[in-house]
């Protein structure tokens, strides 16, 4: 495992993060404790959860793990959680209003058994709450010692830029991370979101880096997913994501190259997909959602796996998004560029 500085902070985090969405539901407590132990023993330290995972079950399980393990072990963990989505039937038990976030943060601290959360992330944009209200709450939470840093998740490029510009204008603490879906088969955030993150020194934490299991290489074009896999069980967010990926021929072409590179390296398809991702610009740590020790052990190898420049180029080329001509295709790109005509009348791009 390697470490990287979390942008905008002085702390170091592992280049793979452990996601815990299934802890307390798909993964029982004994298995989850073992996964957490092994992750920290392997020098992983960034652990991600959310207050809505398992209706709080994930945070509660993490709280029991923190209480059960010695402080010198658990103190290594940089704990990240999220709030935004509904936590109850009341109309105000959702969003990023000061009222909801106040209760959500206190609830997370209680379930986790912590005095301070390292990274508190807004799980999504709230179209009803003024961004100033959300940012002032997060700033107050930092000043009160309830959180160390805050981040954003599932924000578009303009939403993230608005949040950052508003925080700067008000003299408030700035976000340090953005958690987005990003993988070899989901690269559309490269159009707007990643450039905005680069411009503002925001660390990217990709979720679903293996595209709901599609990039593990377990599936074939002409086969039906096994019932012992998430995709095979059907239903829920994972099935929705997998179905979206498996219906595109380009994604199968990408998977063919992933398998070929894996064969060259003596690695797995999942390890190759993660290695490509953790070396992308702005990426701090892909979030791996291991449900079993076997999955964790295999994914941890990716933290130290290095692709050759040629292998990286092949993967990037086959998976490059194929947009329509405008605004992100060739014609749209030309409108945003600076060009001159050379003496031979060829178009030359400046910059």
N, C-alpha and C positions, 0 to 999 in steps of 0.2 A: 504494500500500500504506500502511496506517496501523499505528501501533504501540499496544500496550496493555501495561500493567504486569502481569507474571505475578503473580497474587495471592500474598501471603505472601512476596514476594521484592522485590528492588530492581532487577530486570532487565526490560527491555522486549522484547516479542516482536511479530512481525508478526501482523496479524489473519487471515492465512491461513497454515497450516502445510503443508509439502510432505511427503506420505507417499511412502515408498520401498519398499513391499512387493514390487512387481514388478521392482525393480532387480536386474540380474544374472540374471533369468529371462525375464520377458515383455519387458523393456526392456534392450537390450544396453548395453555399457559406453559406447560413443561417444555414443549418444542420452542415456543417463543423465547423463553429464558435461555435455552441452549443457543439459539441463534444470536441473541444479544451478546451472550458471553463470548462466543466465537468471533463475532464481528469486532468487539473491543480488543480481544486477544490478538487479532490480526492487524491491530493498529488503526482500525476504523473508529472514527469518533463522531461523525455527523449522523444523527438519528432523526428521522422526520415522521411526524404524525399529524393528526387534526382532531378537533373536538367532535366532528361528526363521524369519524371512523368507528363503525360498530356502535353508534349512538353513545360514544364516550368509552366504550370497552377497551379500545386501544390505549388511550391515555391512562385508564385505570390499571391495565396490565403493566404498563411502563412504570407507573407509580409503585406497584408492588415489587417490581424488579429493582428499582432504585432503593427501596427500603430493605430489600433482602440481601443486597450485595454490599461489600465494604465501600466506604466513601472513597478510598484511594483508587478504587476501580471505577465507580460511577462518575467520579469527578472528571474523568477524561472526556465524558460525553458532552458534545455540543448539541443541545436538544432544540429541535424546531417543531413548532406546532402551528396550526392555522385556525382562523375563525372567519365566518361570513355567512355560511349556509344555515338553514333552519335547524334549531335545536328543540323545538316544541311546537304545539299547535297555535300558540298566540301569534297574532299578526306582527308583533314587534320582536319576536324571537328569531330574527333573521336580519341580514344586512350588515352594514358597517357604521351604523349610528353609534354615537357615544354611549347611549343607554344599553344597546345590545352588546357592544364590545366590552363594556365594563363588566357585565355579568358573565360573558363568555370567557374573558381572561381570568376572572376569579374562579370560575368553574374549572378551567384547565389547570390552574395552579393547585386547586384542591385535589383533583383527580391524580395529578402527577406527584403530589406531595412535595412540591418545590416552592421556594420563595421567589425564584426568578427564572424566567424562560429566556434562553439564549437568543432565539430567533423567532419572532412572532409575525406570522405572515397573513396578509389579507387573502383569503381563499379565492376571491373573485371581485370584480368590479361591482359596485352598487350604484345603479342608475338613479336612485332616489335620494341618497345621502350626499350632501355637499362634500366634496373632497376635502375642503378645509376642516370640516368637523372630524372626519376620520383621522387626518394627519395630526390635528391638535391632540386628539386622544392618545395616539401612539407616542407623540412627543411627551405628553404628561406621564405615560406609563414608563418611559425610559427614565425620566427625571425622578419618578417615585421608586425606581429600583425594581419594578415588576418585570421588566424585560430589558435585555441588553441592546438588541437591535431589532429592526423590523424589515420585512420584505413584502413583496407582492406576488400574486399568483394568478395566472390566466388573464392577465391584463393585455390588451392590444398595445401596439406601439404608441399610439396617441394618448391612451389612458395612462400608461406609465410615464410618458413625458410630461403630461399635465400634472400628475402627482409630484414628480420631481421638481418641476418649475415652480409649482405652488409652494412646496416646502421650502425651496430656496428663497422665494420672495417673502415668506413669513418668518424666515430665520429659524426654521425648525430642523430637527434631525432628519436626515435623508434615508430612504430605503437603501439596502445593501444587496438584496437578491431579488431575482424574479424566477418563479417556478412555473415552467411551461411544459406542455407536451412537445417532445422533440426527439427524433430518432432518424435513422436512415430512410424511413418511409413517411416521416412527417417533418418536412423541412420548410414549410411555408413561412414560419416565423423569421426566416432569413431575409425576407423582403423588407420588413419594417421593424420588427421587434428587436432582433439581434443588433442591427445598426444603432438603434436607440440605446440598447444596453451597453454597447461598446462606448458610445459617446459619453455616457454618464457613469462609466466604471461600475456597472452592475454585474454581479455574479449570477450566472444562469444555472439553475438546478433542474435538469430535465426530468420530467416524470414520464412513465411508460417508455423507458429507453429501448425496451425490447418489443414495443408495439403489441402489448397484450399477449406476448408469447409468439407472435408471428415470426420474429427474427431469431428465435431459438433454433430454427431449422427442423422442428419436429413435424411440420406440416408439408403436404405436397399438393400440387395443383389439383390432382385428380382423386384425392383421398378425403375422407371424412374425419374430422378431428375426433380423437379418442375421448371417451366419456370420463377418463380420469384427468383430463386437462381442463383448464378454465374455459377455453373456447368450446370444448366438447360438451360441457355441462350446460352451456347456454344461459341467456338471461343476464341482466345487469350491465354495468358499464363496460366490463371486460369483453363481453360478447359483442357489444355494439362496436367497440374499437377494433376488435379482430375482424369482424365482418366488413368494416369499412376498408381495411387493408387488403384482405384476401380477395376483394372484388376488382383489384387493379392489376393489370398485366405488368406494368412497370415494377410493381412491388415484388412480383415473382422473379422478374429479371434481376432485381437488386439482390434477392435472396440467393439466386444462383451464384452471383459473384461473392457474396458473403461466404457461402459454402466452399467455394474454390479457394478463397484466401485462408479460410480455416484449415483446409487440407494442407496448404503450403506451410502453415505455421504449426501444425499438429495441435490446433486449438479447437474449441467449439464455435459454432456460429454465434452463440450469445456472447462469448468472450470477444470475438472480432467486432461485433456490433457495438459493444460497450467501449472497446478500445478506440474505435473510430470516433465515438461521441465524446469521450473525455478529453480528446485532444482538439476539439473544435474551438474556435475563437469564443471567448466569454464564458465557456463552460467551466464551472467550478467543480461540480460533482453530480453525475447522473445518479438518480435514486433507484436502487435495486430493491425490488419487492419480493424477497425470498420467502416462500411459504414453508420450505423444509430445509434441513441442514444440507442436504445434497445440493439443492439449488444454490444456497449461499456459498458453499465450498467452491462450486464451479464458477460462480460469478466473481468471487474475490480474486481469482487469477487475473481477471481483466484489469485490475488496478495497476499491475506491473507489465502488462502486455503492450509491446510497441510494434506498430505496423511500419513497414517501409514506406517511403514517400510514394513509390510506385503503387503499392497496395492501397494506400489512402486515396490516391488519385483515381484508381479504378472504381473504388467504392463511391467516391464523390461524384464521378461522372455518370455512373449508371443510375444513381438515385437522385440526380439533380431535378428539381421540380420542372415540369413542362407547362408553363402557363400559357394562356392565350396571349395574343400579340400586345394587348394593352390592358392594364397599365404596367404589368410586370414582365411582359415579353420583350422581344427585340425592338419593336416600335416604341413602346413605352420607355424602355431603357435609353433609347436615342434621345428622347425628349428631355431626359434628366442629365445628359452628358454634355461635354464641351468638345466640339469637333472643329477642325479646320481642314481645308483642302490643300494637299501637298502640291508641289509643282507638277506631279503626274496626275493630278486631279483625284487621287485616292483620298478617301476620308480617313483622317488620323485623329484618334481620340487624345485629348489633353488630360493630364492629371493621372 
